[in-house]
Amino acid sequence: MTVFERSDDELVSAARQGDAAAMDALLRRHYDRVHAVCRRIAGSTRDADDAAQEAMIRIVRNLDKFDGRSAFGTWAYRIATNTSLDELRKRKRRPQLHSVPDDDEQHGTPEQADELSHRVVESVADRLAIDDALAELPDDFRIPVVMRDVGDLDYAEIADELGVPVGTVKSRIARGRKMLVERLGNRTPDPERPTPERRDGPPPPRPPDTT
């Protein structure tokens, strides 16, 4: 069995014992996803590169603190999320989540975040279209969506990291997912959409209503 065929747990155990090849394989296996988390939160390739490099360093330095209660990948993506937020703060671009009023803040009823697909970001095949659509979302919505759907953080962790109530996090994620679905839908021609030459066809499907 080669080093790249070993499981994450086996690689972690070997890396903790000083196996440099195991550490290298572990970082290579998860780098693309770590970078994707950083890119989607930081919002630019340059910031993502810096955040991803710092995340790799933190993963190596903190490997002994990984307790195995979650998958190694989940733990690593959380480090990537926190590193990306730190990168935003250093550049004084931390999102001001109170700048956009929420329905739940006005009416006291949190919007249910999971009426859309739980993994909207991960379920769409065209990742380039997703990146473009995410880039169009305001930070208030883009960052919580990425933290939840890419970084696998739960609502309480996101609320704690961003300093807002859990209800606000759920509402922001729900609205962000809906905005993302609408943007992705606009990029993909609907074969059933009526054309000027064919107006008797069925109406195009509407995105799920989360209101």
Kinemage of the C-alpha trace (Angstrom):
@kinemage 1
@onewidth
@group {chain A} dominant
@subgroup {mainchain}
@vectorlist {calphas} color= white
{ca met a 1} P 0.000 0.000 0.000
{ca thr a 2} L 1.397 3.381 -1.006
{ca val a 3} L 1.222 6.412 1.248
{ca phe a 4} L -1.524 7.909 -0.924
{ca glu a 5} L -3.728 4.822 -0.459
{ca arg a 6} L -3.780 5.142 3.314
{ca ser a 7} L -6.763 6.628 5.116
{ca asp a 8} L -6.727 10.063 6.697
{ca asp a 9} L -6.599 8.521 10.165
{ca glu a 10} L -3.586 6.410 9.218
{ca leu a 11} L -1.827 9.417 7.710
{ca val a 12} L -2.559 11.555 10.774
{ca ser a 13} L -1.159 8.898 13.078
{ca ala a 14} L 1.987 8.527 10.982
{ca ala a 15} L 2.444 12.289 10.589
{ca arg a 16} L 2.264 12.746 14.349
{ca gln a 17} L 5.164 10.310 14.633
{ca gly a 18} L 7.290 12.401 12.302
{ca asp a 19} L 6.518 10.714 8.976
{ca ala a 20} L 7.109 13.561 6.515
{ca ala a 21} L 5.712 11.588 3.562
{ca ala a 22} L 2.454 10.992 5.436
{ca met a 23} L 2.151 14.688 6.267
{ca asp a 24} L 2.803 15.626 2.652
{ca ala a 25} L 0.176 13.163 1.411
{ca leu a 26} L -2.361 14.453 3.932
{ca leu a 27} L -1.872 18.079 2.909
{ca arg a 28} L -1.934 17.274 -0.814
{ca arg a 29} L -5.162 15.290 -0.417
{ca his a 30} L -7.037 18.195 1.154
{ca tyr a 31} L -5.342 21.239 -0.367
{ca asp a 32} L -7.788 21.751 -3.237
{ca arg a 33} L -10.783 21.807 -0.892
{ca val a 34} L -8.967 24.047 1.600
{ca his a 35} L -8.128 26.477 -1.188
{ca ala a 36} L -11.724 26.391 -2.431
{ca val a 37} L -12.961 27.340 1.041
{ca cys a 38} L -10.437 30.169 1.217
{ca arg a 39} L -11.235 31.435 -2.267
{ca arg a 40} L -14.961 31.510 -1.720
{ca ile a 41} L -14.678 33.319 1.598
{ca ala a 42} L -11.783 35.666 0.843
{ca gly a 43} L -13.238 36.593 -2.536
{ca ser a 44} L -9.978 36.923 -4.467
{ca thr a 45} L -7.294 34.559 -5.688
{ca arg a 46} L -4.481 36.495 -4.024
{ca asp a 47} L -6.167 36.509 -0.617
{ca ala a 48} L -7.157 32.868 -1.078
{ca asp a 49} L -3.568 31.877 -1.804
{ca asp a 50} L -2.371 33.657 1.340
{ca ala a 51} L -5.150 32.157 3.455
{ca ala a 52} L -4.610 28.646 2.086
{ca gln a 53} L -0.880 28.807 2.788
{ca glu a 54} L -1.546 29.991 6.336
{ca ala a 55} L -4.187 27.284 6.785
{ca met a 56} L -1.684 24.591 5.779
{ca ile a 57} L 0.781 25.952 8.343
{ca arg a 58} L -1.889 25.951 11.060
{ca ile a 59} L -2.907 22.397 10.186
{ca val a 60} L 0.677 21.195 10.586
{ca arg a 61} L 1.244 23.120 13.813
{ca asn a 62} L -2.020 22.012 15.373
{ca leu a 63} L -2.144 18.408 14.193
{ca asp a 64} L -1.534 17.157 17.728
{ca lys a 65} L -4.718 18.984 18.795
{ca phe a 66} L -6.892 17.066 16.325
{ca asp a 67} L -8.973 14.833 18.593
{ca gly a 68} L -10.701 12.723 15.961
{ca arg a 69} L -14.244 13.647 17.039
{ca ser a 70} L -14.884 14.865 13.494
{ca ala a 71} L -13.378 13.809 10.193
{ca phe a 72} L -9.936 15.220 9.519
{ca gly a 73} L -11.278 16.982 6.441
{ca thr a 74} L -13.975 18.749 8.449
{ca trp a 75} L -11.393 19.871 10.992
{ca ala a 76} L -9.089 21.126 8.243
{ca tyr a 77} L -11.871 23.040 6.465
{ca arg a 78} L -12.780 24.767 9.715
{ca ile a 79} L -9.204 25.913 10.039
{ca ala a 80} L -9.397 27.169 6.456
{ca thr a 81} L -12.604 29.043 7.254
{ca asn a 82} L -11.144 30.741 10.313
{ca thr a 83} L -7.934 31.575 8.456
{ca ser a 84} L -9.913 33.158 5.613
{ca leu a 85} L -11.899 35.288 8.040
{ca asp a 86} L -8.637 36.372 9.663
{ca glu a 87} L -7.374 37.356 6.215
{ca leu a 88} L -10.453 39.509 5.687
{ca arg a 89} L -9.994 41.151 9.069
{ca lys a 90} L -6.355 41.944 8.363
{ca arg a 91} L -7.404 43.737 5.202
{ca lys a 92} L -10.197 45.543 7.014
{ca arg a 93} L -12.763 43.807 4.848
{ca arg a 94} L -14.612 41.863 7.491
{ca pro a 95} L -18.272 41.665 6.458
{ca gln a 96} L -20.610 43.946 8.380
{ca leu a 97} L -23.459 41.550 8.900
{ca his a 98} L -25.685 44.155 10.556
{ca ser a 99} L -25.695 46.329 7.434
{ca val a 100} L -28.510 44.401 5.729
{ca pro a 101} L -31.858 44.074 7.540
{ca asp a 102} L -33.225 40.555 7.894
{ca asp a 103} L -36.797 39.409 7.845
{ca asp a 104} L -36.252 37.568 11.119
{ca glu a 105} L -34.898 40.720 12.737
{ca gln a 106} L -37.997 42.638 11.697
{ca his a 107} L -40.610 40.020 12.475
{ca gly a 108} L -38.900 37.807 15.055
{ca thr a 109} L -39.342 34.627 12.994
{ca pro a 110} L -36.154 32.974 11.725
{ca glu a 111} L -36.349 31.717 8.173
{ca gln a 112} L -35.722 27.988 7.817
{ca ala a 113} L -32.352 27.598 6.120
{ca asp a 114} L -32.641 24.013 4.938
{ca glu a 115} L -35.729 24.222 2.751
{ca leu a 116} L -33.300 24.480 -0.142
{ca ser a 117} L -30.848 21.678 -0.723
{ca his a 118} L -28.528 21.200 2.255
{ca arg a 119} L -25.605 21.165 -0.118
{ca val a 120} L -26.486 23.637 -2.849
{ca val a 121} L -22.871 24.605 -3.388
{ca glu a 122} L -21.640 21.033 -3.551
{ca ser a 123} L -24.485 19.589 -5.634
{ca val a 124} L -23.986 21.728 -8.756
{ca ala a 125} L -21.536 20.299 -11.251
{ca asp a 126} L -20.269 23.514 -12.819
{ca arg a 127} L -17.876 24.830 -10.183
{ca leu a 128} L -16.797 27.774 -12.293
{ca ala a 129} L -20.390 28.969 -12.527
{ca ile a 130} L -20.696 28.552 -8.759
{ca asp a 131} L -17.596 30.647 -8.150
{ca asp a 132} L -18.908 33.385 -10.432
{ca ala a 133} L -22.326 33.315 -8.795
{ca leu a 134} L -20.843 33.349 -5.295
{ca ala a 135} L -18.678 36.324 -6.187
{ca glu a 136} L -21.844 38.276 -7.005
{ca leu a 137} L -23.352 37.706 -3.557
{ca pro a 138} L -22.836 40.361 -0.877
{ca asp a 139} L -20.405 39.296 1.853
{ca asp a 140} L -23.322 39.254 4.307
{ca phe a 141} L -24.743 36.211 2.511
{ca arg a 142} L -21.764 34.694 0.688
{ca ile a 143} L -19.616 34.087 3.760
{ca pro a 144} L -22.239 32.277 5.895
{ca val a 145} L -23.212 30.111 2.892
{ca val a 146} L -19.588 29.095 2.308
{ca met a 147} L -18.989 28.491 6.015
{ca arg a 148} L -22.000 26.172 6.136
{ca asp a 149} L -21.955 24.419 2.748
{ca val a 150} L -18.215 24.269 2.068
{ca gly a 151} L -16.643 24.581 5.505
{ca asp a 152} L -19.209 22.291 7.187
{ca leu a 153} L -19.573 24.537 10.231
{ca asp a 154} L -22.827 24.279 12.150
{ca tyr a 155} L -25.079 27.276 12.750
{ca ala a 156} L -23.858 27.853 16.303
{ca glu a 157} L -20.216 27.908 15.189
{ca ile a 158} L -20.990 30.369 12.403
{ca ala a 159} L -22.964 32.589 14.770
{ca asp a 160} L -20.115 32.562 17.256
{ca glu a 161} L -17.499 33.345 14.612
{ca leu a 162} L -19.467 36.196 13.049
{ca gly a 163} L -20.919 37.552 16.296
{ca val a 164} L -24.586 37.382 15.300
{ca pro a 165} L -27.599 35.361 16.548
{ca val a 166} L -28.193 31.853 15.226
{ca gly a 167} L -31.526 32.973 13.768
{ca thr a 168} L -29.753 35.628 11.740
{ca val a 169} L -27.254 33.057 10.475
{ca lys a 170} L -30.077 30.751 9.334
{ca ser a 171} L -31.870 33.575 7.597
{ca arg a 172} L -28.718 34.783 5.866
{ca ile a 173} L -27.910 31.259 4.666
{ca ala a 174} L -31.437 30.702 3.379
{ca arg a 175} L -31.472 33.978 1.495
{ca gly a 176} L -27.925 33.476 0.235
{ca arg a 177} L -28.765 30.010 -1.095
{ca lys a 178} L -31.854 31.344 -2.807
{ca met a 179} L -29.862 34.149 -4.419
{ca leu a 180} L -27.249 31.603 -5.522
{ca val a 181} L -29.863 29.290 -7.051
{ca glu a 182} L -31.417 32.215 -8.918
{ca arg a 183} L -28.054 33.308 -10.296
{ca leu a 184} L -27.138 29.794 -11.359
{ca gly a 185} L -30.562 29.366 -12.953
{ca asn a 186} L -30.056 32.501 -15.001
{ca arg a 187} L -26.784 31.098 -16.343
{ca thr a 188} L -28.316 27.820 -17.534
{ca pro a 189} L -30.781 27.881 -20.467
{ca asp a 190} L -33.978 26.037 -19.643
{ca pro a 191} L -34.856 23.633 -22.485
{ca glu a 192} L -38.535 23.913 -21.539
{ca arg a 193} L -38.577 27.730 -21.523
{ca pro a 194} L -41.037 29.010 -24.201
{ca thr a 195} L -39.450 30.886 -27.105
{ca pro a 196} L -41.084 33.521 -29.326
{ca glu a 197} L -41.721 30.747 -31.884
{ca arg a 198} L -43.221 28.394 -29.256
{ca arg a 199} L -45.447 30.061 -26.708
{ca asp a 200} L -47.673 27.077 -25.938
{ca gly a 201} L -45.078 25.165 -23.921
{ca pro a 202} L -45.133 24.692 -20.146
{ca pro a 203} L -43.888 27.581 -18.010
{ca pro a 204} L -40.315 27.325 -16.720
{ca pro a 205} L -39.933 25.815 -13.222
{ca arg a 206} L -39.601 28.290 -10.394
{ca pro a 207} L -36.923 27.974 -7.718
{ca pro a 208} L -38.077 26.674 -4.330
{ca asp a 209} L -39.822 29.324 -2.254
{ca thr a 210} L -38.247 29.714 1.176
{ca thr a 211} L -40.408 32.560 2.359
